[in-house]
Amino acid sequence: MKLASYRRTQGGSTGSSYGAVVGNNIVDLASDVAPTLRASLAIEGVEALAQRLATRQSSGALPLASVVLLPPVVDPAKILCVGLNYRSHAQEAGVAVPEHPSIFARFPSSLVGHEQPVTRPRESDRFDYEAELAVIVGRRGRRIPEARAMDYVAGYACLAENSVRDWQRHAAQVTPGKNFDASGAFGPWLVTKEEADPLEKMTVTGRLNGEIVQQGSVADMVFSVPRLISYLSTFAELLPGDVIATGTPAGVGAGRKPPRFLHAGDVFEVEISNLGVLRNAVQDDM
């Protein structure tokens, strides 16, 4: 299934909901018990959503053109991001490959949905793009063994984990440069694990104004998805709807000579094999 959170733009209620994307339509799957996708993953699980889709699909659906797609999980308890998880990216950044995963957090307010503008802050001219695979947790877990880690995955999505480079480097902690409001993007939907390509066959591609600027295989990660899940769950209980951003391949703007940063009017796309394309234009902060 492709699971998306959305807001109606035409007719009826204008509130947010979630559902399954089927062709050019979206079938609403919300229930009184689980009003958000995060709640549904926690209370019901992916299997229950598939069953509900089977019963509702024939009763009508909304055209995708009539909704605004939000981040697939609008209210994650945690967004945990991994830095320098491709050797090629560590090399272009001029740093050693870490012995342990380099972890930082993002806030939900820093991410927008598909086709929504990302915002270049007025405080910097070093707004950089980063194409990444996002892993969405489907089950609560703590100290998860690597051998069982994939049992805790609900699915995957594209993520533009964009960075404000100078603010990222104000100190040893990168949090300021990673959390400007609406600086990144997440979507267009969550593709459940069973329908996605195997991780080792996924390719992460970043395109800037139609030009490929990043491309890397998930198989080339320094720390695999099972390793990341095991590591993260050692210090923090993972919850349904939590998001793990798994790192970006080489080709970011800061690593180019001369550097190539984002400006108003640019369009950055993240495409991952069988997950879709996340597309966002850049606007200046007003």
N, C-alpha and C positions, 0 to 999 in steps of 0.2 A: 504493500500500500504506500501511497504518497499521502502523508498527513500534514495538513497546513492549518495554521491559525489565520483568521481573517476578520475583516470589518466590512460590512455592507456599505456600498456607496449609492445604491439605487433602491428606492422603495422599501417599505416595511421598516423593521427595526434597524437602527444604525449601530447597535452594540456589537461587540466582538464575540466570536465563536470559533469553532474548529471543525474540521471535517476531512474527508478523503477526496483527493483530486482524481477524477476519472475523466480522461480525455480533456475536453475544454470546459468541464464543469466541476463543481465542488459539491459533495453530498454532506450536509450537516450531520455531525455525529455527537453533538453535545447532549448531555442529559442532566436532569436535576441533581443526580448524585455526583456528576463530574462535569462542571461547567467549563473547565479549561483542559487543554491537552495534558498539561502536567498532572492535574488531578486524575484524569483518566488513566494515565500510565501508572500512577501510584495505587489507585483503587481497583482498577479493572484489568489493565494490561493490554497488550497489542492484540491478543487473541479475541478478547471481548469486543474490541473495536472492529475487527474483521467480521465478526458475527453480526454486529449492528449494521455494518455497511450492507451486508447481504439482505437484510430486511428493509432497509430504507432506500436502496438504490432505485427501486422501481417507483418510488413515490414522488420523484421529482428532484431536481438539483438546481443550484444557482450557476449561471454562467460565470466563469472566472473573470470575465470582463466587467462584471458587476460588483467585484469585491476588491479591497486592498489587502494584499498579503502582508501579514505581520511576521516577525520572527516566529519560526515554528513553535517554539516554547517561549511564551511571552513573559513568563515569571519564574525562570529557573532559580533554585536556591543558590546554585553556584555555577559560575563560568570559570573554569580552570584552564589556563593556557600554557602551552609548552613552547619555550624559546629554543632556538638553535637545534631543532630536531632533525635537520637534514645536514649532512656533512658539507654539502656544497654551500649552504647558507652560512654555516659557521666560517667557512673559508673566505667567502666574500666579505664577511663582517670582520675578518682579521682576528678571530678568537679561537681558542682551542675547543674541540668538541668536548662537551661536559661529561664528567664521569657519572653524574646523576642527572635526572631530568631537571631542567631549569623552569620553575613554576611561578606564574604570577596570576592574578585574578582580574577579570573584567566585571563591570557592572552591567545589568540589563539595559540601563539607560544609554549605554554606549553603542547599542546595536539597533539598526533599523531593518525592515523587511525588504523583500525583492521589489525592485523598481521604485524604491523610495530614495530620496537624495541623501547621500552622506555629506557631512558638513566639515569643511576645512576651517579650523579655528582661526580667528583673526590674530591670535598670539604667535603664529608660526607660519613660515613659508616652507617647512620641511615635512609636509603631510605625505606619507608614503603608503603604498599599497602592499597587501600581503594576502595571497590566496592560500586557503587552508581547508583541510577536511575537519569537520566537526563530528564528534561522536556524542550521541545522546543516550544517557543512561536510562535503562528500563526497569531496574530492580534495585531495591535498597541493599547495600552491602558494605561490609567493613573487613579489612584484611583479606581481600579476595586473592586466592592463588592465581597465578598466570594461567594455569591449565583450565581454569573455570571462568576466566574473565569474560569471554565472549558471551556467556550465558546472561550477562548483566547489560548487554547492549540492546537498546530498542531499535536504533537505526542511525542514519548518517545524514548530514546536510553539508552544503557549501557554506563557507564563512570567509568574509573579507575582514581579516584581523588587522585593519589598517593602524598605522602608528604615527604619532607626532614625534619625529625623531629627536629634536632638540630637547623637548620636555621629557622624553624617555631617558635622556642621559644627564638630567640635572643631578642625579645622585645614583647610588648603587642600585636602588629599587626603581623599576621601570613603570610603576603604577600610573604616575601622572600622564605619561605619553601614550598610555593604552586606554584611557577612560574619558576622553573628551566626549561630551554628549553627541550621539548620532555620528560618531566617527567611523564606525564599522557597520557591517551588515551580515545577516544570517538568513539562510533560506535557499531556494524559494519554499522548500518543504522538507519534511523528514521522510526519507525513504527507509522503510523497515528493513531490518537486517536480511530477512529471507529473500527480499526482492532486489537487493543491491548486489553489485559485483563483489566477488571475494576481495578482501583488502589488498592482497598482493597483486591484483590486476587493476587496481584503481590508479588513475593518473590525475594529478592536480594541475590545472592549467589556469594561469592568470592572463587576461588580455586587457590591454589599455588602448582604448580607441580602436579596437579591432586587431591590434598587433599583439602577438603572443610575446609576453615579457617574462613569464615564469612557466616552467613545466617540470614536474618531477613525479616519480613513482612512489606510491605509499610504501612499497617494498623497500625503499632506500632510507626509511626513517632510522635514525640512531636508536630510538626507543620505540618498540612496536606498540600497537594499541593495547594488546594484553599486558605488556610490561607497564604501560602508563596507568592502566586501570588498577593493577596490583599496587603500584607505587602510591598513587593518589589515595586509594582506599586504606592505606596503612595509617595515614595521619588524619584523614577526614572520612566520615561515613558518606558514601555516595548515595544519592537519593534519586528516585525517578524524576526525569526532566533535567537533571544536571547536564551541563554541556562541557565537553573536553575539546578544546581547540588544539590540534596535534602538531602545529608548527608549519612553517612555510618553506618551500624550496628556494633555490637561488634565483636571482633576477630582480630583487627589490630595487627600488629607485635609489636608495642610499648607497648601494653597492656598485652603481654604474659610474662611469667616467665620461662626461660629467654626470653628476647626480640627476635623477629624473623624478621629480615630485609631482603630486596631483594638484591640479588647478581647476577653478570653476569651469564647468562645461565638459570636462573629461568624463569618460564613461569607463568604469572598471568592471570586468566580468570575471567571475570564478566559475569554472566548469570542471566537474569531476565525473568520471566515467559512470554512466547510468544513474547519476543523481540529479542531473539537470544543470541549468545555468542560472547563477545569481548575478543580476545586473543592477548597477547603481550609478547614477550620474553624481557628479560632485558639485556642490554649491558652496559659496562663501558664507561664513557666519555673518549675520546681519547685526 
